[in-house]
Amino acid sequence: MYVRSAVLRLLTWSALALLTLTALPAVAGAQPVSHDFFDGARAEVANPGGSYPGSNDFSCRPSAEHPNPVVLVHGTGGNRQTNWATMIPALRNEGYCVFALTYGTLPGTNWPVSGFGGLTRMEDSADQLGSLIARVRRQTGAAQVDLIGHSEGTLMPTYYLKYLGGAQYVDRYISLAPYWKGQDQAAYLQLEAMAKAVGFDPDQVLPCPECGQENYGSPFMQKINSGGSPYVPGIAYTNVMTRYDGIVEPWTDGFVPGPGTTNIVLQDTCAADRSDHLSIVSSPRTVAVVLGALDPASAPPVPCVPVAPGLGL
C-alpha cells in the first residue's frame, strides 16, 4: 500500500511539470498564503532547485518574540519548495526566520530527477540536516531551532537528534503526518532481495534506498525507537495526524504518547476536515495548529473549515 502510494505521489508531482505556470511574486511585506499543496511543485518548475520566496534568507535575524529559526523538513519525493508553499509564507508573515533543505537526492542526477529528495538512506540525510542547522545557527546567532517535518521529514530528524548530537540544538519538533512506529514496506524489501539475488546493489538500481528503512522493526526503526520511544527528553513534540491520511496506513502509526508530547487528530475538533497526506501540509487548520505549537502563549484559534484531500481520493 505504502509503496504504491509513494509512487503515485512521485508521478503526480512529475505531471505538474507539464502545467502552464505564472511567475511567483517577489517577497515584499506580507506574502500571500496559498492553501493549494501543488503550488509548491509549480514553484519548483518555475525555479528548479531554488528556494520558495520567504525562505533561506540567511540575513534574517530572529526577533525576541520568535527567537528560534524554523527549519522545514520535507517528505519522501519532496524538496524544499514542493512541500512548503503554505507553511513558508504563513510563518514568514508571523515574523519567523524560515529555512528549508532538500535532502536525500539520488547522487549524480540532474533536474528534474534531482528535484526529488528524501530517497537515499536516512543516516546520510540526517547528516545533511545537521549541516543546515549548524549553518542556520551560525549565521542567525540562534542557540536552537524549531523543526517542522512532513512524512519522512517527521522520522529522519530523530536520527540527527539521537545519534548526531543534534538534541541540544532543537527546542520544538512538530510532525505533520508522522509514522513513528514505521510502515509496511514488505513489497519494497522483496524488490531489494530480488536485486541482491541477481548480483545488484539495491542502492544503485532501486530509486528509494530509504524506503526499506521505514519497515516495521527494521534496524533503522529500532534505532529511532531505542529506549522505548522515538522522543528525546527536553524537546517539546507535537504530532498532527489525519484519519484520512491515505499514505501513512494506518494513520495511528504516528500516534505515540510520551512526556512533553501533544498528539492532535484534526478530525477530533472538526469533522469537515478531510485532509489527506498532502493537504494536511497546506490546510489553514494545520497552519493554526503549527503556530500554536511554536508559540503556545499566543496560539491562534483553530478554525473549523472544510479541507479537501489533496489528491481528491
RAZI-V963625 format. One record per pair of residues at least 24 apart in sequence whose ideal C-beta (glycine too) atoms are under 7 Angstrom apart, sorted by the first residue. I is the first residue (numbers start at 1). J is the second residue. D is the distance in Angstrom with one decimal. If there is no record, write none. Layout:
<<I J D> <I J D>>
//
This chain:
<<1 184 6.7> <1 249 5.4> <2 183 4.7> <2 184 6.0> <2 185 6.3> <2 247 6.5> <2 249 6.6> <3 185 6.7> <3 187 4.7> <3 188 5.2> <3 211 6.9> <5 246 6.7> <5 247 4.3> <6 76 5.8> <6 77 6.6> <9 77 5.4> <10 77 4.6> <10 116 6.5> <12 311 6.9> <13 41 5.4> <13 77 6.3> <13 82 6.4> <16 41 4.1> <16 42 6.3> <16 45 6.5> <17 45 5.1> <17 112 6.2> <21 45 5.8> <21 46 4.9> <24 53 5.9> <25 53 7.0> <26 53 6.7> <27 53 4.5> <27 54 5.1> <30 93 5.0> <31 89 3.7> <31 92 6.0> <31 93 6.0> <32 89 6.6> <33 86 6.1> <33 89 4.7> <33 90 4.9> <33 93 7.0> <34 85 4.8> <34 86 5.8> <35 86 5.9> <35 282 5.0> <35 283 6.8> <35 284 5.8> <36 282 6.3> <37 278 4.6> <37 279 5.6> <37 281 5.9> <37 282 4.2> <37 310 4.5> <39 85 3.8> <40 81 5.3> <40 82 4.2> <40 83 5.7> <40 84 5.8> <40 85 3.9> <41 82 4.9> <43 81 4.7> <43 85 6.2> <44 79 6.4> <44 81 4.4> <44 82 5.3> <44 115 5.6> <48 111 4.5> <48 115 6.5> <49 111 5.9> <49 114 7.0> <49 115 6.9> <50 81 6.6> <51 80 6.1> <51 81 6.9> <51 100 6.9> <52 80 7.0> <52 81 4.7> <52 84 5.7> <52 85 6.4> <52 88 4.8> <54 88 4.9> <54 89 5.4> <54 92 3.9> <54 98 6.2> <55 88 4.8> <55 98 4.8> <55 99 6.2> <55 100 5.0> <56 99 5.5> <56 100 6.5> <58 139 4.6> <60 97 3.8> <60 140 6.5> <61 140 6.3> <62 97 5.3> <62 140 5.9> <62 142 5.4> <63 95 5.4> <65 95 6.3> <66 95 5.4> <66 96 5.0> <66 295 7.0> <67 142 6.4> <68 142 6.0> <68 144 5.4> <68 145 5.5> <68 146 4.7> <68 171 5.4> <69 97 4.2> <69 99 5.9> <69 136 5.2> <69 140 5.4> <69 142 5.3> <69 145 5.0> <70 96 5.0> <70 98 5.2> <70 145 6.9> <70 146 5.0> <70 148 6.2> <71 99 5.1> <71 132 6.7> <71 133 6.1> <71 136 6.4> <71 145 5.0> <71 147 5.5> <72 98 6.8> <72 100 4.0> <72 148 5.3> <73 129 6.5> <73 147 6.2> <73 149 4.0> <73 153 3.4> <73 156 7.0> <73 157 5.7> <74 117 6.1> <74 118 6.2> <74 150 6.1> <74 153 5.2> <75 118 5.9> <75 150 4.6> <75 151 2.9> <75 152 4.7> <75 153 5.2> <76 118 4.3> <76 119 7.0> <76 151 6.0> <76 152 4.5> <76 210 6.9> <77 116 5.1> <77 118 6.2> <78 117 5.9> <78 118 6.1> <79 115 5.6> <79 117 4.6> <83 150 5.5> <83 281 6.0> <85 282 6.9> <86 281 6.4> <86 282 4.2> <86 287 6.5> <87 148 6.6> <87 281 6.8> <87 287 7.0> <87 290 7.0> <90 287 4.7> <94 291 6.4> <97 140 6.0> <99 132 6.7> <99 136 5.2> <101 128 6.5> <101 129 6.5> <101 132 4.6> <103 128 4.3> <103 129 6.1> <104 210 6.4> <118 152 4.8> <118 210 6.5> <119 207 6.4> <119 208 5.0> <119 209 6.7> <119 210 6.0> <120 209 5.4> <120 210 6.1> <121 209 5.1> <121 210 5.7> <121 213 6.5> <122 156 4.5> <122 159 5.8> <122 210 5.3> <122 213 5.6> <122 220 6.3> <123 159 6.1> <125 156 5.2> <126 156 5.7> <126 157 6.8> <126 159 4.0> <126 160 4.1> <126 164 5.8> <127 164 6.5> <129 157 5.9> <129 160 5.2> <130 160 5.1> <130 164 5.2> <130 166 5.7> <133 166 6.8> <133 169 5.7> <137 169 6.5> <144 169 5.5> <144 170 6.2> <144 171 4.4> <145 169 6.4> <145 170 6.2> <146 171 5.6> <146 172 4.2> <146 294 5.9> <147 173 4.8> <147 174 6.8> <148 174 4.6> <148 290 6.4> <149 175 5.4> <149 176 6.9> <150 176 4.6> <150 177 6.1> <150 281 5.4> <151 177 5.3> <151 277 6.8> <152 210 6.8> <154 178 3.8> <155 179 6.5> <155 224 6.5> <158 224 5.1> <158 230 5.4> <159 223 6.9> <159 224 6.8> <161 232 4.9> <162 226 6.8> <162 232 6.4> <167 232 4.7> <167 234 6.9> <167 235 6.7> <170 235 5.6> <171 235 6.9> <171 236 6.9> <172 236 4.8> <172 293 6.5> <172 294 6.2> <173 235 5.3> <173 237 5.1> <174 238 4.7> <174 290 5.8> <174 293 5.0> <175 238 7.0> <175 239 4.9> <175 240 6.7> <175 254 6.8> <176 240 5.1> <176 280 5.5> <176 281 5.8> <176 286 6.5> <177 241 6.7> <177 245 5.7> <177 248 5.4> <177 254 6.7> <177 277 5.3> <177 280 5.4> <178 239 5.1> <178 254 3.6> <179 248 4.7> <179 253 4.2> <179 254 5.3> <180 230 4.6> <180 253 6.7> <180 254 5.9> <180 256 4.6> <181 216 7.0> <181 253 4.3> <181 256 6.9> <182 214 5.7> <182 215 6.1> <182 216 4.2> <182 217 7.0> <182 218 6.9> <182 221 4.6> <182 253 6.6> <183 214 4.7> <183 215 6.9> <183 248 6.8> <183 253 6.6> <184 216 6.5> <185 211 5.6> <185 212 5.5> <185 214 5.4> <185 215 3.9> <188 212 5.2> <189 215 6.1> <229 258 5.4> <230 256 6.5> <231 258 4.5> <231 261 6.1> <235 260 6.8> <236 260 5.3> <237 261 4.2> <237 262 7.0> <238 262 4.8> <238 264 6.7> <238 293 4.0> <239 263 4.9> <239 264 6.7> <240 264 5.0> <240 266 6.9> <240 280 6.8> <240 286 6.2> <240 289 5.6> <241 265 5.2> <242 266 5.0> <242 267 6.8> <242 275 4.3> <242 276 6.7> <242 280 5.2> <243 267 5.1> <244 274 5.4> <244 275 6.4> <244 276 5.2> <244 309 6.2> <245 276 6.1> <245 277 4.9> <246 276 4.6> <246 277 5.4> <246 313 6.0> <247 277 3.9> <248 277 6.4> <264 289 6.0> <269 302 6.6> <269 304 6.7> <270 304 3.8> <272 304 6.2> <272 305 6.7> <272 306 4.4> <273 307 4.6> <274 307 5.8> <274 308 6.0> <274 309 5.4> <275 307 4.8> <275 309 6.9> <276 309 3.8> <276 310 5.5> <276 311 6.0> <276 313 6.8> <278 310 2.9> <278 311 6.0> <279 307 6.0> <279 308 6.4> <279 309 5.7> <279 310 3.7> <282 310 7.0> <283 307 4.6>>
//
